[in-house]
Every structure is written in C-alpha cells, then in structure tokens.
Amino acid sequence: MPQSAPGARGLPLVGHLPLMILDPTKFLKGLTQRYGDVASFRLGRRPAVLINHPELINRLLRDRSCPRSDESRRALRSFLGDGLLSLEGPRHLRHRRLMAPAFHRQRIQHYGEVMCAETYAEIAGWQAGPQRDLREDMMRLTFAIVSKALFSTDTRDEARDVEHALQSILPWALLGAALGGVFPKLPVYYPRGSRAAIKRLHDVVLKIVARRREEGEDRGDLLSMLLETRDEDGSALSDEDVCAEALTLLLAGHDTTASTLTWAWHLLSQNPEVQDAAHEEVRRVVGERAITPEDVPKLELINQILSETLRLYPVVWMGDRVPDNDLELGGYHVAKGSSVFFCMYVTQRDARFFPDPRALRPRPLQP
Ligand code: HEM
C-alpha cells in the first residue's frame, strides 16, 4: 500500500487551523515548497492534504466519489440557502437538471447581447479625466448584467446594498468554514450587523421574486424557468429553493466577474504595452461600430488577457473535496474522509507550469 504524504503535524488540537485562518495562501505555498506536490497537514483532528499539480487536481475534480466538503457547503448554506453551490448528491443533480435550459447556447447568445447593452449604458456617462473607483463600477455593471440576463430586472439601485451586505457576511462565512473543520457541529456565527445583512440580501431577491409573481408573466429568463419548472412527477421547486438559487446566481455571477474585470484593469494599467496592443485589436476587429457577442471569439488577445487575469488573481482561489473512499494521489495514500485542498493561487503561480509566473504574459489559449 502506498505511504502517506509527507507533511507537518501542527499544534495540538487545532493543527494548522490558525495558519489557515490567518494567511492561507502563505501557509499553503510554504507547505508545497517544503513537502512537494502532495503535502499533508491537519485542521483540528481532521487529516488534510494539499495537492499542487494540475494533473492531480484534474483527477480529483473528475472523481465523482469526491464531493465538496460539508464545511464549505455549510458555510455557503448559512447565508445562501440550498442552492447549487451548497447542495450535493441527488438534490444538486435535480437543481442542475431543472436549471440547465438557462445555460443553453441560444440563451448564452442572448446574455451576450445583454452584456453589450448594459456595458454601453454604464459607460455612457463616463468622461475622460476624473478618477473612477473601477471596483465599484464593475460591481454595478456585473450586477446589472446578471439581474437583467437572469431576472429581466434593473437593479442598479440595489447593487451597492448587496456589495455592502456581502462585505459584512463573507469574512464570517469563511471563518465558519475553517472552524467547521475542527468543530463540525458548531453553527456559523454571524454578529448582529451581518445577520441584518443576510436579511437584506434575501429581501432583495424576495422582492424580485414577488414582483415576478405579481406580473405572472413568463419572460423566458431563469427566474421564469425556476418558477415554472416541473420534474417528471410534476413537482416544482419550493419558494425557498427558488430564492436560494436566485441568490446563488446573483452572488456567483456578479462578484466573480466584477473582481476579475477589476484585476484586468489593474494589470493593464501596469502593462501599458499590452494595453496598447489590446486597443489596437479592438480597433482592428470592431472598428468604430458597436461591439457584438460575435466579436468576442475574434478578440484573441483580450481573451488571453482575461485568462491571464484569472491565472494571476483567481477570484475563487481555493477549493476542497472529501473522498468517500481511500484514494491514491501522486503515489501517496489519502484516507477517506480527509480534506483534500487545491489552491489555484499557488498552483497558477508555480514557475514549473508558468514561466515568469508573476508577470502578465498573454499566451495562446488551450482549446
Ligand atoms: C470570473 C468568473 C467566474 C469564476 C472564476 C467562477 C468560478 C467558479 C468555480 C471555481 C466554481 C466551482 C466551485 C467548486 O465546485 O468548488 C464555480 C461554480 C459555480 N459558478 Fe462560477 N465562476 C464565475 C462566474 C460565474 C457566473 C457568471 C455564474 C452565473 C451566472 C456562475 C455560477 C456558478 C454556479 C451556479 C456554480 C455551482 C455549480 C454547481 O455546483 O453545480 N459563476 N464557479
């Protein structure tokens, strides 16, 4: 039988939990530097393994007997409810099946048109000269896009409220996920302000759902689909499930894209020669007319810049899985029930896989 991965024991009782909470990327990077691509550590009493090789990560993610950990799902459930990000098993599959039509090719084409229209609406008021808070701009823009594309509603006014709510909720949810490794029964703690923020977040979505129910109209968007959809046995999603999925998509769809775009602007500001080349590409492919979704695949350099942005600043920068059975990974034995972590932030800055890893280097995308 293969041996266990090399690694560190950590402190009594808590193991490496304090390091994972205080500075996770520094801790995880140090672990791979010291022990290699498969390194063991401990979160409380639970054995944990960090893998740091694309092939191992790929294998883990394709393995259906390795679901996401209860802790990370419980933390998400504590403020999102039972949506795609927090469900596993048959309920996850059911929701995936019911929501799949919203992500068919022709719907994506429609979302592309919404993205173009909303972007032109956003920049219409911009002027050269004054400084802008691009993070705020991008949050407003992506929130408007997700709301329009998925709920056919304009929520620009609510964007700032949602952003503030998330800022006060996410640190506690992350802490709850980390502590869950040591105290699996401990509920995720939120101070009063964050509990109020969770309520505000739910109110935003409830308002959107209530508005649609009042209108009683099928707009052909995700929300109509969630409200109308039926299983083979005729059963529908409950109101709670509809809200959880709407909230999940609102969060998953706008914070991720806003952060990625903000980092892309940052990288371009630091790399003027790449910025010039990107402008040149837009002039060549689009010229003076309005941009359309059909232009996107032709904007090769811009696609490469976004890919590099996701490499250098991955907004989802860590993930974990918990194998249902004993596994062999990279020649090491991983016991069932261990937490297996992968950290995109560390792996994507590894010079073995990306030469000159800290630099913005647009490179051909793999098909
Ligand atoms: C830059 C943009 C984005 C990034 C980097 C990103 C990243 C990710 C990652 C890494 C996961 C897998 C998490 C795991 O299994 O551990 C995920 C799941 C998910 N994402 Fe995104 N995402 C982005 C944009 C979006 C958008 C625009 C939407 C929807 C409008 C979305 C909806 C979801 C949903 C629903 C899931 C859960 C899927 C499932 O478990 O069935 N994401 N995302």
Residues whose N, C-alpha, C, O or C-beta is under 5 A from the ligand:
A	BS01	HEM	L84 L85 L249 A252 G253 T256 T257 T260 V315 V316 G319
